[in-house]
């Protein structure tokens, strides 16, 4: 009598977490206004989901928010919900507004240490109930990706973003288009998967942690829940003034600044500008140099306009995105590391967020 492989028969289980945003909206036929989607009737609205033959459960947060109102406190709620259900499901799909999705995906990547299951963020430019909505395809494909396995192991055991046929590492993505369905880019890291007739996983770019010499060595999920919000972003521009820089760097309680510089990390060489930065650094402020470009890397010292930044103690962010840099600094400061360790870890790749 043949043995039955119970594990092979088990249906993939996915938890869909709805935070708010365009993808979860439907047009009310009576009023014409957009209202939150009723996921209790999802199979009536999207019968195609039955063809997936998965166990799909849904959780809507009590206080749905537009992603423009996203906060670190909500990131913690989201991470706690994943932690609470981590052992029950094979993967997670997070329905999220696109405007701050890259910030949230970056934050979750740092919060979920030893993550070994997919957490796929997705959303849409048009509500799911509209005829030309990109939401249905993004939603269904994200569920497929979250459920996909190779040799019993998840295909993509990391936090990622799926939008318009591309799966991107969450802490490498940025929203670059407010009108096209192809809303996200990853200028410094290849897609984790590309979707056409089939889903093509680029396994050489996917972060398979917990693997040693081909043997799976599971580590317990650790969820970090502390963020320090005393962080700011200083975007450089031609004509920037002393008063503007001085006020930005002397914000009460400020501990860290993401400084968006030109090109490969370049900044004004004006004496007043460098003096202000140097003075702030001497007083304990951490300044992290991130390029304004969507592709490319900070190379401090390559040009004279960045050489002095290195000398006064500005830290290179290499090719990290602004979204990821902000989440990373909030996370490191929130964990209570010493200033020297925060500076050290900012220059190391902790979750695949940068190329060093």
Secondary structure, DSSP 8 states (H G I E B T S, - for coil): -----HHHHS--EEEEEE--SGGGEEE-TTT--EEE--GGGHHHH-GGGGGG--EEEEEE-SS---GGG--HHHHHHHHHHHHHHTTT-SEEEEE--STTHHHHHHHHHHHEET--SEEEEE--SS-TTSTT-SHHHHHHHHHHHHH-EETTEES--SEEEEETTEEEEGGG-EE--SSSS--EE-TTS--SEEESSSEEE-GGGS---SEETTEE-----EE-------EEEEE--TT--HHHHHHHHT-TT--EEEEEEBTTTB----HHHHHHHHHHHHTT-EEEEEESSSS----TTSSHHHHHHHHHT-EE-TT--HHHHHHHHHHHHHTT--HHHHHHHHTS-SSS----
